């Protein structure tokens, strides 16, 4: 079964984070909850905050929408994490924590509880570039899968 949609983004990472939030509810990353240093994500009531290995760069992020749980993605991933959250407005926006959108909003089911599974690789290499390099793209990759809970 293929995904309903598959979009690619390159969000700006600031303070080692980027977010996927309901833009009409305007939650702040702090309100949603920040991930601990060892966590790759923290889900709140209206979105998710992701912790990157690097800072001040743009990772490659792919978001897939599925009708049901697609299972863990194939390929070699360094880390995987899951959570649940809601998008009451039926929209989600991938953006920097400072508010810079990464691309078009995603449409999801209104008032549905969503499951998210994030896969990542390259965080270690991005971490090695901290304080040495900024404004690069790629290096760190994310695959984010969304489906109704």
C-alpha positions in Angstrom: 0.0 0.0 0.0 1.6 3.4 -1.0 1.4 6.5 1.1 -1.5 9.0 0.6 1.1 11.7 0.1 4.8 12.1 0.3 6.4 15.6 0.6 10.0 16.7 0.9 11.1 19.6 3.0 14.3 21.3 4.3 13.3 23.1 7.5 15.7 25.5 9.2 17.1 24.0 12.4 17.5 26.6 15.2 18.5 25.7 18.8 18.9 22.2 17.4 15.1 21.9 16.9 12.3 22.1 14.3 8.6 21.5 14.7 5.4 20.1 13.1 2.5 22.1 14.6 -1.1 23.0 14.0 -0.7 26.5 12.5 -4.2 27.6 13.5 -3.8 26.8 17.2 -0.5 28.7 17.3 1.2 26.6 20.0 4.7 27.4 20.8 7.4 24.7 21.0 7.7 25.3 24.7 4.0 24.8 25.2 4.2 21.5 23.3 7.2 20.3 25.3 10.8 20.1 24.3 12.6 16.8 23.8 15.3 15.8 26.2 18.9 15.7 24.8 18.7 11.9 24.2 15.2 12.1 22.6 14.5 12.8 18.9 11.0 14.1 19.4 8.4 15.3 22.0 4.7 15.3 21.1 2.4 17.8 22.7 -1.3 18.5 22.4 -1.1 20.1 18.9 2.2 19.1 17.4 5.7 17.7 17.7 9.1 19.2 18.4 12.0 17.4 16.8 15.6 17.5 18.2 18.3 17.6 15.6 21.9 16.6 16.0 23.1 19.9 14.4 22.2 23.5 14.5 21.7 26.4 12.0 21.3 24.1 8.9 18.6 22.4 6.9 18.1 18.6 7.2 16.4 16.6 4.5 12.9 15.8 5.8 10.3 13.6 4.1 6.8 13.4 5.4 4.5 10.6 4.4 0.7 10.5 5.2 -0.7 7.0 5.5 -4.3 5.6 5.8 -3.0 3.1 8.5 0.2 2.2 10.3 2.8 1.5 7.6 5.2 -0.2 9.9 8.8 0.8 10.4 10.4 2.1 7.2 12.9 -0.1 5.4 16.5 1.0 5.3 19.1 1.7 7.9 18.0 4.3 10.4 20.0 5.4 13.5 16.9 6.1 15.6 13.1 5.7 15.5 10.5 7.2 17.9 6.7 7.2 18.0 4.0 9.4 19.6 0.4 10.6 19.3 -0.9 14.2 19.0 -3.9 16.1 17.5 -4.3 18.6 14.7 -7.8 20.1 15.4 -7.7 22.4 12.4 -6.8 19.6 10.0 -3.6 21.3 9.1 0.1 20.9 10.1 3.0 23.1 9.3 6.7 22.0 9.3 8.7 25.0 10.4 11.7 26.3 12.4 11.1 26.9 16.0 11.4 30.6 15.1 8.4 30.3 12.8 10.0 30.1 9.3 7.8 27.6 7.3 9.6 24.9 5.4 6.9 24.6 2.7 3.2 24.0 2.1 1.0 22.9 5.0 -0.1 19.3 5.3 -3.8 18.5 5.3 -4.9 15.8 7.8 -8.2 14.6 9.2 -9.9 17.3 11.3 -10.1 16.5 15.0 -8.4 13.2 14.5 -5.8 11.9 16.9 -2.6 11.2 14.8 0.2 8.8 15.3 3.7 9.8 14.2 6.8 7.7 13.7 10.0 9.5 13.0 13.1 7.8 11.6 16.4 9.6 11.5 20.0 9.1 10.4 23.1 11.4 10.1 22.5 13.1 13.5 26.0 12.1 14.6 27.6 13.8 11.6 25.4 16.9 12.1 26.5 17.0 15.7 30.1 16.9 14.7 29.6 20.1 12.7 28.3 22.0 15.7 30.2 25.3 16.1 32.3 24.5 13.0 29.8 24.9 10.2 26.4 26.5 9.5 24.0 26.9 6.6 24.6 23.5 5.0 21.9 21.2 3.7 21.3 17.5 4.1 23.7 15.5 6.2 20.9 14.6 8.6 17.8 12.9 7.1 14.4 12.4 8.6 11.4 10.2 7.5 8.2 11.2 9.3 5.2 8.9 8.9 1.7 10.1 9.9 -1.5 8.1 10.1 -4.8 8.2 12.1 -4.6 6.7 15.5 
